[in-house]
Structure formats: C-alpha cells, structure tokens
Amino acid sequence: SAALVFVGAFVAHERFLCRPEIFSLLFTAVTLWILLGLRKRRPLGVLVVLPLASLWANMHPGWVMAPMILVSFAAGRIIGMLLGFSKRDGFKEELVVLGTGTACFAFALANPYFSKTALYPFQLTLAGSHDIAGFLEWVSPLPQLSSNLFSLNLIHYKILVFALIGSFVLNYKEFDFGHAAISLLVIALSLFSFRHFGLFTVVAIPLILINLENKWTGLT
C-alpha cells in the first residue's frame, strides 16, 4: 500500500494544488468508497452519491466523475453477466447503481446557475481545442508514451498503469467486469490529458489493492 501511494504521489503531485480541482479528487475517492465499500454493507448506500453530486457540482465541474464511475461499473457488471462470466440472479443491484448514476445529472442541477454549471464540463469537452489550446495540463501524454514506451519519461505513470493491468491479470479467477470498466474509464481519461492524472491515481490505487487482497485471500 505504501509503495503504491508513493508512486501515485509522483504521478499526481502536480494536481495537488490549492484549486477547486482538489475537491474532485476528494469526492472521486468518496464515490469509489461508497460504491465499493459502503454498498457491500448497505445495498442502497449508493444513493448517498446523489447529494454528493449536488455538493460536488457547486464546487467543481469534475462532478461528472460520479455518474461516469457508477454507470461504468453497472455497465461492466451487466456485460459480464450477459457474457456468462459473472453468475448472479438478475441485475437488481446493478440497475440501482445505474439509476443512481443517471439521477446524478438531475441532482447536479441544484446549484445557483442551474444547467449552466451542470453542463459546463460537457461544453468544455465538446467545444474543440481552441478553448483549451495552450494549457499544458490539457495536452495528451500519448505522444510522449508512444515515442518510447520503455523510457524513464513518465515512469511513475507507466508503473501505475502496468500495476493496475497486472492486478487484474493476477486476480483473473475473480475478474470483476465492473472494476475493469472503471479502470478503462480512468486510463482513457489519463491518456486524454495530463489533467486527469490525479483522477487516475485516486481510482487506480484502491482497485489495485482490492485485486491484490482478493488474490491473497484466495491463496490463503
């Protein structure tokens, strides 16, 4: 755990600044805890994300991570069951998570600017490169990664990505499509821009530890 946190700190250190984005990092971690921790003890505990989405939308556009994480998780679990890899009776829990993720959009409207604030992250993403050109944090790391994958450039990020993928390989007997879907989401975001390295780190470390814990439990 300590080693992963150490590597993660290097990956995301530039995002740990005194700016509203820090709330998105915090609330992303809280959303993940509610989904993967609280929900196991209380299946309807995932509904706590709804008021969190309202609070989040008033603090930073990153509130969209809440529905994205929930919808990705539910979709991954449902796909896994439809493909026959996960044996469960019905989709009740997954549909609750999916419905909660969808309802986050309505709860995000509870802000002084109503839909203007709620829709801002989508407008920014769809606006085109002219609105974010010149901002280093919005540059994609892909060119640096593709030029020489095995160089020391962005080494801490590479270690974390490989550790995340490797943890799923190690835990293949208990492969969780929901966790995998969330992982694909944050990896895609981190490849989109440096700005999302923080979100990737906050999500990747808990998922790696969950996979390793499940593997260790299976061995013992």
C-alpha positions in Angstrom: 0.0 0.0 0.0 2.8 2.4 1.0 4.7 1.7 -2.2 1.6 2.4 -4.4 0.8 5.6 -2.6 4.4 6.7 -3.0 4.3 6.0 -6.8 0.8 7.6 -7.0 2.0 10.7 -5.3 4.6 11.2 -8.0 2.0 10.6 -10.8 -0.5 13.1 -9.4 1.7 15.6 -7.5 1.1 18.4 -10.0 -2.7 18.1 -9.4 -2.4 18.5 -5.6 -2.8 22.3 -5.7 -4.9 24.8 -3.9 -7.6 24.9 -6.6 -11.2 23.7 -6.8 -10.0 20.5 -8.6 -8.8 19.2 -5.2 -12.5 18.7 -4.3 -13.0 16.5 -7.4 -10.1 14.3 -6.3 -11.6 14.0 -2.8 -15.1 13.3 -4.0 -13.9 10.8 -6.6 -12.3 8.9 -3.7 -15.5 9.2 -1.7 -17.7 8.0 -4.6 -15.4 5.0 -5.0 -15.6 4.2 -1.3 -19.4 4.4 -1.4 -19.6 2.2 -4.4 -17.1 -0.5 -3.5 -17.3 -0.3 0.3 -20.5 1.1 1.8 -22.7 -0.6 -0.9 -21.5 -4.0 0.2 -22.9 -3.5 3.7 -25.9 -1.5 2.6 -27.0 -2.1 -1.0 -28.9 1.2 -1.1 -25.9 3.1 0.3 -25.0 4.0 -3.2 -27.8 6.6 -3.1 -25.5 8.7 -0.9 -23.8 9.7 -4.1 -26.9 11.8 -5.1 -26.5 14.6 -2.5 -22.7 14.3 -3.0 -23.3 15.1 -6.7 -25.2 18.2 -5.7 -22.5 19.4 -3.4 -19.8 18.5 -6.0 -21.4 20.4 -8.8 -21.3 23.5 -6.7 -17.5 23.1 -6.2 -16.0 21.8 -9.4 -17.1 20.6 -12.9 -15.4 17.3 -12.1 -18.8 16.2 -10.6 -19.3 14.2 -13.8 -16.9 11.6 -12.4 -19.7 10.4 -10.1 -22.1 9.3 -12.8 -19.3 8.1 -15.1 -17.9 5.8 -12.4 -21.4 4.5 -11.4 -22.6 3.9 -15.0 -19.2 2.3 -16.0 -19.4 0.0 -13.0 -23.0 -1.1 -13.6 -22.5 -1.5 -17.4 -19.4 -3.6 -16.8 -21.1 -5.9 -14.3 -24.2 -6.3 -16.6 -21.9 -7.1 -19.6 -20.0 -9.6 -17.5 -23.3 -11.4 -16.6 -24.7 -11.3 -20.1 -21.5 -12.9 -21.4 -21.7 -15.6 -18.7 -18.6 -14.7 -16.8 -20.4 -13.5 -13.7 -23.1 -15.7 -12.3 -25.8 -13.7 -10.4 -29.5 -13.8 -10.2 -30.8 -10.7 -12.0 -29.5 -7.2 -12.4 -31.2 -5.6 -9.4 -28.1 -4.2 -7.7 -26.6 -3.1 -11.0 -29.8 -1.4 -12.1 -29.8 0.5 -8.7 -26.3 1.7 -9.4 -27.1 2.6 -13.0 -30.2 4.5 -11.9 -28.2 6.4 -9.3 -25.6 7.3 -11.8 -28.3 8.7 -14.2 -30.0 10.5 -11.4 -26.8 12.4 -10.6 -27.4 14.6 -13.6 -30.7 15.8 -12.1 -29.1 16.4 -8.6 -26.2 18.3 -10.2 -28.8 21.0 -11.3 -29.1 22.0 -7.6 -26.7 24.9 -8.0 -27.1 28.7 -8.4 -26.5 28.6 -12.1 -28.8 25.5 -12.7 -28.0 23.8 -16.0 -25.1 26.2 -16.9 -22.9 24.7 -14.2 -24.1 21.2 -14.7 -23.4 21.2 -18.5 -20.1 23.1 -18.4 -17.8 20.1 -18.4 -19.6 18.7 -21.5 -19.5 22.1 -23.2 -15.8 22.4 -22.5 -15.0 18.9 -23.8 -17.1 19.4 -27.0 -16.0 23.0 -27.7 -12.9 22.0 -29.5 -9.2 22.5 -29.0 -9.4 26.3 -29.4 -10.8 26.8 -25.9 -8.1 24.8 -24.2 -5.1 25.2 -26.5 -2.0 26.4 -24.8 -2.9 24.8 -21.5 -0.2 22.2 -20.8 -2.5 20.3 -18.4 -4.9 19.6 -21.3 -2.1 18.1 -23.5 -2.3 14.3 -24.1 0.6 12.2 -22.8 0.2 9.8 -25.7 2.9 11.4 -27.9 5.4 11.0 -25.1 4.3 7.5 -24.4 4.3 6.3 -28.0 7.7 7.8 -28.8 9.4 5.4 -26.4 7.2 3.3 -24.1 10.1 1.9 -22.1 12.0 5.2 -21.4 12.1 6.7 -18.0 9.8 9.5 -19.2 6.5 9.4 -17.2 7.9 6.3 -15.5 5.7 6.6 -12.4 2.6 6.8 -14.5 3.6 3.7 -16.5 4.3 1.8 -13.3 0.8 2.5 -12.0 -0.8 1.6 -15.3 1.0 -1.7 -15.6 0.4 -2.4 -11.9 -3.4 -1.8 -12.5 -3.5 -4.1 -15.5 -1.3 -6.7 -13.8 -3.5 -6.8 -10.7 -6.4 -7.8 -12.9 -4.3 -10.5 -14.6 -3.3 -11.9 -11.2 -6.9 -11.9 -10.0 -8.2 -13.4 -13.2 -10.2 -16.1 -11.3 -12.3 -13.4 -9.6 -12.2 -10.9 -12.5 -14.7 -8.1 -11.9 -16.0 -6.5 -15.0 -17.3 -3.6 -13.0 -13.9 -2.8 -11.6 -12.4 -3.3 -15.1 -14.8 -0.9 -16.7 -13.9 1.8 -14.1 -10.2 1.1 -14.8 -10.7 1.5 -18.5 -12.5 4.8 -17.9 -9.8 6.4 -15.8 -7.0 5.1 -18.1 -8.8 6.6 -21.1 -9.1 9.9 -19.2 -5.4 9.9 -18.3 -4.5 9.3 -21.9 -6.7 12.2 -23.0 -4.8 14.8 -20.9 -2.3 15.3 -18.1 -5.0 17.0 -16.2 -6.6 13.6 -15.4 -3.6 12.0 -13.9 -4.9 12.9 -10.4 -8.2 11.2 -11.0 -6.5 8.2 -12.5 -4.3 7.8 -9.4 -7.1 8.2 -6.9 -9.1 5.4 -8.6 -6.3 3.1 -9.7 -4.6 2.6 -6.3 -7.8 1.3 -4.5 -8.6 -1.0 -7.4 -5.1 -2.5 -7.4 -5.3 -3.1 -3.7 -8.7 -4.8 -4.0 -7.4 -7.1 -6.6 -4.3 -7.9 -4.6 -6.3 -8.5 -1.5 -8.7 -10.9 -3.3 -5.7 -12.7 -4.8 -4.1 -13.0 -1.3 -7.3 -14.2 0.2 -7.6 -16.9 -2.5 -4.1 -18.1 -1.8 -4.7 -18.4 2.0 
